[in-house]
Amino acid sequence: CGQVRGLCGTFNGDQRDEFTTPEGDVEPGVTAFANAFRAAGACPALSPGIPDPCGGFPGSRERAEAACAVLMGPAFQ
């Protein structure tokens, strides 16, 4: 117990410490938490707003909606 830490949380049953950074700080939000695990220079820091995942990929929204329609359909009700 107390051995698991990282982007998947602490897995100790206490949701209050799921956003624990490598430095041991508990971040209140997902953006600051994710940025704490970012390798310097490897990728840009996340901004406070959540980007639209389909924004940069034309046609993605239609493909995603078609795939989700299967999950929302009668086979999974």
N, CA, C and O atoms as a GROMACS GRO file, in nm:
protein
  308
    1CYS      N    1   0.084  -0.118   0.000
    1CYS     CA    2   0.000   0.000   0.000
    1CYS      C    3   0.089   0.125   0.000
    1CYS      O    4   0.196   0.124   0.061
    2GLY      N    5   0.046   0.230  -0.067
    2GLY     CA    6   0.125   0.352  -0.071
    2GLY      C    7   0.236   0.348  -0.173
    2GLY      O    8   0.320   0.438  -0.176
    3GLN      N    9   0.240   0.246  -0.257
    3GLN     CA   10   0.347   0.231  -0.354
    3GLN      C   11   0.311   0.289  -0.491
    3GLN      O   12   0.400   0.321  -0.569
    4VAL      N   13   0.181   0.302  -0.522
    4VAL     CA   14   0.138   0.345  -0.654
    4VAL      C   15   0.124   0.497  -0.656
    4VAL      O   16   0.061   0.555  -0.568
    5ARG      N   17   0.185   0.561  -0.758
    5ARG     CA   18   0.174   0.705  -0.776
    5ARG      C   19   0.192   0.736  -0.922
    5ARG      O   20   0.267   0.668  -0.992
    6GLY      N   21   0.123   0.838  -0.970
    6GLY     CA   22   0.141   0.879  -1.108
    6GLY      C   23   0.012   0.927  -1.170
    6GLY      O   24  -0.083   0.962  -1.100
    7LEU      N   25   0.010   0.927  -1.303
    7LEU     CA   26  -0.107   0.977  -1.374
    7LEU      C   27  -0.230   0.893  -1.350
    7LEU      O   28  -0.341   0.940  -1.374
    8CYS      N   29  -0.215   0.772  -1.303
    8CYS     CA   30  -0.331   0.687  -1.273
    8CYS      C   31  -0.376   0.702  -1.128
    8CYS      O   32  -0.468   0.631  -1.086
    9GLY      N   33  -0.317   0.792  -1.053
    9GLY     CA   34  -0.357   0.815  -0.915
    9GLY      C   35  -0.275   0.736  -0.816
    9GLY      O   36  -0.168   0.684  -0.850
   10THR      N   37  -0.325   0.726  -0.693
   10THR     CA   38  -0.252   0.659  -0.586
   10THR      C   39  -0.310   0.522  -0.552
   10THR      O   40  -0.245   0.442  -0.486
   11PHE      N   41  -0.432   0.496  -0.598
   11PHE     CA   42  -0.499   0.368  -0.577
   11PHE      C   43  -0.503   0.327  -0.431
   11PHE      O   44  -0.478   0.211  -0.396
   12ASN      N   45  -0.534   0.425  -0.344
   12ASN     CA   46  -0.542   0.396  -0.202
   12ASN      C   47  -0.684   0.414  -0.147
   12ASN      O   48  -0.705   0.406  -0.026
   13GLY      N   49  -0.780   0.437  -0.236
   13GLY     CA   50  -0.918   0.452  -0.192
   13GLY      C   51  -0.955   0.592  -0.148
   13GLY      O   52  -1.071   0.619  -0.119
   14ASP      N   53  -0.858   0.684  -0.142
   14ASP     CA   54  -0.883   0.822  -0.100
   14ASP      C   55  -0.876   0.912  -0.223
   14ASP      O   56  -0.766   0.941  -0.271
   15GLN      N   57  -0.990   0.955  -0.274
   15GLN     CA   58  -0.992   1.035  -0.396
   15GLN      C   59  -0.934   1.175  -0.376
   15GLN      O   60  -0.905   1.243  -0.475
   16ARG      N   61  -0.917   1.219  -0.254
   16ARG     CA   62  -0.864   1.353  -0.230
   16ARG      C   63  -0.718   1.367  -0.269
   16ARG      O   64  -0.672   1.479  -0.290
   17ASP      N   65  -0.645   1.257  -0.281
   17ASP     CA   66  -0.502   1.267  -0.315
   17ASP      C   67  -0.469   1.209  -0.452
   17ASP      O   68  -0.353   1.179  -0.481
   18GLU      N   69  -0.570   1.193  -0.537
   18GLU     CA   70  -0.547   1.134  -0.670
   18GLU      C   71  -0.460   1.223  -0.758
   18GLU      O   72  -0.392   1.171  -0.847
   19PHE      N   73  -0.459   1.354  -0.737
   19PHE     CA   74  -0.380   1.444  -0.819
   19PHE      C   75  -0.248   1.479  -0.748
   19PHE      O   76  -0.208   1.596  -0.747
   20THR      N   77  -0.181   1.381  -0.690
   20THR     CA   78  -0.053   1.403  -0.624
   20THR      C   79   0.057   1.408  -0.729
   20THR      O   80   0.072   1.317  -0.810
   21THR      N   81   0.136   1.516  -0.727
   21THR     CA   82   0.243   1.537  -0.825
   21THR      C   83   0.368   1.459  -0.785
   21THR      O   84   0.376   1.408  -0.674
   22PRO      N   85   0.466   1.451  -0.874
   22PRO     CA   86   0.591   1.384  -0.838
   22PRO      C   87   0.660   1.447  -0.717
   22PRO      O   88   0.736   1.381  -0.646
   23GLU      N   89   0.634   1.576  -0.693
   23GLU     CA   90   0.693   1.645  -0.578
   23GLU      C   91   0.617   1.622  -0.449
   23GLU      O   92   0.662   1.662  -0.341
   24GLY      N   93   0.500   1.555  -0.459
   24GLY     CA   94   0.420   1.526  -0.340
   24GLY      C   95   0.310   1.627  -0.313
   24GLY      O   96   0.237   1.614  -0.215
   25ASP      N   97   0.296   1.728  -0.400
   25ASP     CA   98   0.189   1.826  -0.385
   25ASP      C   99   0.059   1.767  -0.439
   25ASP      O  100   0.062   1.684  -0.530
   26VAL      N  101  -0.054   1.808  -0.384
   26VAL     CA  102  -0.184   1.766  -0.435
   26VAL      C  103  -0.243   1.884  -0.510
   26VAL      O  104  -0.275   1.988  -0.451
   27GLU      N  105  -0.259   1.868  -0.641
   27GLU     CA  106  -0.313   1.974  -0.725
   27GLU      C  107  -0.466   1.969  -0.722
   27GLU      O  108  -0.524   1.861  -0.716
   28PRO      N  109  -0.532   2.086  -0.726
   28PRO     CA  110  -0.678   2.087  -0.723
   28PRO      C  111  -0.744   2.056  -0.857
   28PRO      O  112  -0.861   2.019  -0.860
   29GLY      N  113  -0.670   2.068  -0.966
   29GLY     CA  114  -0.730   2.047  -1.097
   29GLY      C  115  -0.642   1.963  -1.189
   29GLY      O  116  -0.523   1.946  -1.164
   30VAL      N  117  -0.704   1.912  -1.294
   30VAL     CA  118  -0.635   1.820  -1.385
   30VAL      C  119  -0.525   1.888  -1.465
   30VAL      O  120  -0.424   1.825  -1.495
   31THR      N  121  -0.542   2.015  -1.502
   31THR     CA  122  -0.443   2.083  -1.585
   31THR      C  123  -0.310   2.095  -1.513
   31THR      O  124  -0.206   2.057  -1.568
   32ALA      N  125  -0.310   2.148  -1.392
   32ALA     CA  126  -0.186   2.163  -1.316
   32ALA      C  127  -0.125   2.027  -1.286
   32ALA      O  128  -0.003   2.011  -1.288
   33PHE      N  129  -0.209   1.928  -1.259
   33PHE     CA  130  -0.160   1.793  -1.232
   33PHE      C  131  -0.090   1.734  -1.354
   33PHE      O  132   0.020   1.681  -1.343
   34ALA      N  133  -0.154   1.743  -1.470
   34ALA     CA  134  -0.094   1.690  -1.593
   34ALA      C  135   0.035   1.762  -1.627
   34ALA      O  136   0.132   1.699  -1.669
   35ASN      N  137   0.038   1.894  -1.610
   35ASN     CA  138   0.160   1.970  -1.639
   35ASN      C  139   0.274   1.932  -1.546
   35ASN      O  140   0.390   1.944  -1.585
   36ALA      N  141   0.244   1.886  -1.425
   36ALA     CA  142   0.350   1.845  -1.332
   36ALA      C  143   0.424   1.722  -1.382
   36ALA      O  144   0.540   1.701  -1.346
   37PHE      N  145   0.360   1.640  -1.465
   37PHE     CA  146   0.425   1.520  -1.518
   37PHE      C  147   0.484   1.542  -1.657
   37PHE      O  148   0.544   1.451  -1.714
   38ARG      N  149   0.469   1.661  -1.711
   38ARG     CA  150   0.518   1.693  -1.845
   38ARG      C  151   0.671   1.699  -1.845
   38ARG      O  152   0.731   1.762  -1.758
   39ALA      N  153   0.732   1.634  -1.942
   39ALA     CA  154   0.877   1.641  -1.957
   39ALA      C  155   0.910   1.777  -2.018
   39ALA      O  156   0.852   1.815  -2.120
   40ALA      N  157   1.001   1.850  -1.958
   40ALA     CA  158   1.035   1.984  -2.004
   40ALA      C  159   1.075   1.982  -2.151
   40ALA      O  160   1.163   1.907  -2.192
   41GLY      N  161   1.009   2.065  -2.229
   41GLY     CA  162   1.041   2.078  -2.370
   41GLY      C  163   0.984   1.970  -2.460
   41GLY      O  164   0.989   1.983  -2.582
   42ALA      N  165   0.930   1.864  -2.402
   42ALA     CA  166   0.879   1.754  -2.484
   42ALA      C  167   0.747   1.788  -2.550
   42ALA      O  168   0.720   1.745  -2.663
   43CYS      N  169   0.664   1.864  -2.483
   43CYS     CA  170   0.535   1.902  -2.539
   43CYS      C  171   0.490   2.030  -2.470
   43CYS      O  172   0.537   2.061  -2.360
   44PRO      N  173   0.400   2.104  -2.533
   44PRO     CA  174   0.356   2.229  -2.471
   44PRO      C  175   0.272   2.204  -2.346
   44PRO      O  176   0.205   2.101  -2.334
   45ALA      N  177   0.278   2.299  -2.254
   45ALA     CA  178   0.198   2.290  -2.132
   45ALA      C  179   0.050   2.301  -2.168
   45ALA      O  180   0.014   2.370  -2.263
   46LEU      N  181  -0.033   2.232  -2.092
   46LEU     CA  182  -0.178   2.241  -2.112
   46LEU      C  183  -0.227   2.377  -2.066
   46LEU      O  184  -0.177   2.433  -1.969
   47SER      N  185  -0.325   2.429  -2.137
   47SER     CA  186  -0.387   2.554  -2.094
   47SER      C  187  -0.504   2.519  -2.004
   47SER      O  188  -0.549   2.404  -2.002
   48PRO      N  189  -0.554   2.616  -1.929
   48PRO     CA  190  -0.664   2.587  -1.836
   48PRO      C  191  -0.790   2.534  -1.904
   48PRO      O  192  -0.863   2.454  -1.845
   49GLY      N  193  -0.817   2.576  -2.027
   49GLY     CA  194  -0.936   2.529  -2.097
   49GLY      C  195  -0.912   2.392  -2.159
   49GLY      O  196  -0.799   2.358  -2.194
   50ILE      N  197  -1.017   2.314  -2.172
   50ILE     CA  198  -1.005   2.183  -2.233
   50ILE      C  199  -1.028   2.198  -2.383
   50ILE      O  200  -1.134   2.243  -2.424
   51PRO      N  201  -0.928   2.162  -2.465
   51PRO     CA  202  -0.944   2.180  -2.609
   51PRO      C  203  -1.044   2.079  -2.666
   51PRO      O  204  -1.064   1.971  -2.611
   52ASP      N  205  -1.105   2.117  -2.776
   52ASP     CA  206  -1.197   2.028  -2.846
   52ASP      C  207  -1.113   1.922  -2.916
   52ASP      O  208  -1.035   1.956  -3.005
   53PRO      N  209  -1.126   1.794  -2.880
   53PRO     CA  210  -1.040   1.691  -2.939
   53PRO      C  211  -1.060   1.674  -3.089
   53PRO      O  212  -0.972   1.622  -3.157
   54CYS      N  213  -1.173   1.717  -3.141
   54CYS     CA  214  -1.198   1.704  -3.284
   54CYS      C  215  -1.154   1.828  -3.362
   54CYS      O  216  -1.153   1.826  -3.485
   55GLY      N  217  -1.117   1.933  -3.293
   55GLY     CA  218  -1.084   2.059  -3.358
   55GLY      C  219  -0.971   2.050  -3.460
   55GLY      O  220  -0.978   2.115  -3.565
   56GLY      N  221  -0.869   1.974  -3.432
   56GLY     CA  222  -0.754   1.968  -3.521
   56GLY      C  223  -0.759   1.858  -3.624
   56GLY      O  224  -0.666   1.843  -3.702
   57PHE      N  225  -0.865   1.780  -3.626
   57PHE     CA  226  -0.873   1.665  -3.715
   57PHE      C  227  -1.004   1.665  -3.790
   57PHE      O  228  -1.105   1.617  -3.738
   58PRO      N  229  -1.008   1.719  -3.913
   58PRO     CA  230  -1.132   1.722  -3.989
   58PRO      C  231  -1.192   1.582  -4.006
   58PRO      O  232  -1.121   1.486  -4.039
   59GLY      N  233  -1.320   1.571  -3.984
   59GLY     CA  234  -1.388   1.443  -3.998
   59GLY      C  235  -1.389   1.358  -3.873
   59GLY      O  236  -1.459   1.257  -3.868
   60SER      N  237  -1.312   1.396  -3.772
   60SER     CA  238  -1.305   1.316  -3.650
   60SER      C  239  -1.438   1.312  -3.577
   60SER      O  240  -1.477   1.208  -3.524
   61ARG      N  241  -1.507   1.424  -3.574
   61ARG     CA  242  -1.634   1.429  -3.500
   61ARG      C  243  -1.733   1.329  -3.560
   61ARG      O  244  -1.800   1.257  -3.486
   62GLU      N  245  -1.741   1.325  -3.692
   62GLU     CA  246  -1.835   1.233  -3.757
   62GLU      C  247  -1.798   1.088  -3.729
   62GLU      O  248  -1.885   1.006  -3.701
   63ARG      N  249  -1.670   1.055  -3.736
   63ARG     CA  250  -1.626   0.917  -3.707
   63ARG      C  251  -1.653   0.881  -3.562
   63ARG      O  252  -1.697   0.770  -3.532
   64ALA      N  253  -1.627   0.975  -3.471
   64ALA     CA  254  -1.650   0.949  -3.329
   64ALA      C  255  -1.799   0.931  -3.300
   64ALA      O  256  -1.837   0.842  -3.224
   65GLU      N  257  -1.881   1.015  -3.360
   65GLU     CA  258  -2.025   1.002  -3.338
   65GLU      C  259  -2.078   0.870  -3.392
   65GLU      O  260  -2.166   0.808  -3.332
   66ALA      N  261  -2.025   0.825  -3.507
   66ALA     CA  262  -2.068   0.697  -3.564
   66ALA      C  263  -2.027   0.581  -3.472
   66ALA      O  264  -2.104   0.488  -3.451
   67ALA      N  265  -1.904   0.586  -3.419
   67ALA     CA  266  -1.857   0.481  -3.330
   67ALA      C  267  -1.936   0.480  -3.200
   67ALA      O  268  -1.970   0.374  -3.148
   68CYS      N  269  -1.966   0.597  -3.146
   68CYS     CA  270  -2.043   0.606  -3.022
   68CYS      C  271  -2.187   0.562  -3.041
   68CYS      O  272  -2.250   0.511  -2.948
   69ALA      N  273  -2.239   0.581  -3.161
   69ALA     CA  274  -2.377   0.539  -3.187
   69ALA      C  275  -2.393   0.390  -3.165
   69ALA      O  276  -2.499   0.344  -3.121
   70VAL      N  277  -2.289   0.313  -3.196
   70VAL     CA  278  -2.293   0.169  -3.172
   70VAL      C  279  -2.304   0.140  -3.023
   70VAL      O  280  -2.384   0.057  -2.981
   71LEU      N  281  -2.225   0.210  -2.943
   71LEU     CA  282  -2.226   0.190  -2.798
   71LEU      C  283  -2.357   0.237  -2.734
   71LEU      O  284  -2.401   0.182  -2.633
   72MET      N  285  -2.418   0.338  -2.794
   72MET     CA  286  -2.542   0.392  -2.740
   72MET      C  287  -2.664   0.318  -2.796
   72MET      O  288  -2.776   0.344  -2.753
   73GLY      N  289  -2.642   0.229  -2.890
   73GLY     CA  290  -2.751   0.158  -2.957
   73GLY      C  291  -2.808   0.043  -2.874
   73GLY      O  292  -2.767   0.021  -2.760
   74PRO      N  293  -2.901  -0.028  -2.932
   74PRO     CA  294  -2.973  -0.133  -2.860
   74PRO      C  295  -2.885  -0.249  -2.814
   74PRO      O  296  -2.918  -0.316  -2.716
   75ALA      N  297  -2.775  -0.274  -2.880
   75ALA     CA  298  -2.690  -0.388  -2.841
   75ALA      C  299  -2.632  -0.370  -2.701
   75ALA      O  300  -2.602  -0.469  -2.634
   76PHE      N  301  -2.616  -0.246  -2.656
   76PHE     CA  302  -2.555  -0.221  -2.524
   76PHE      C  303  -2.652  -0.164  -2.423
   76PHE      O  304  -2.609  -0.113  -2.319
   77GLN      N  305  -2.782  -0.172  -2.450
   77GLN     CA  306  -2.879  -0.119  -2.355
   77GLN      C  307  -2.920  -0.224  -2.255
   77GLN      O  308  -3.002  -0.197  -2.167
   0.00000   0.00000   0.00000
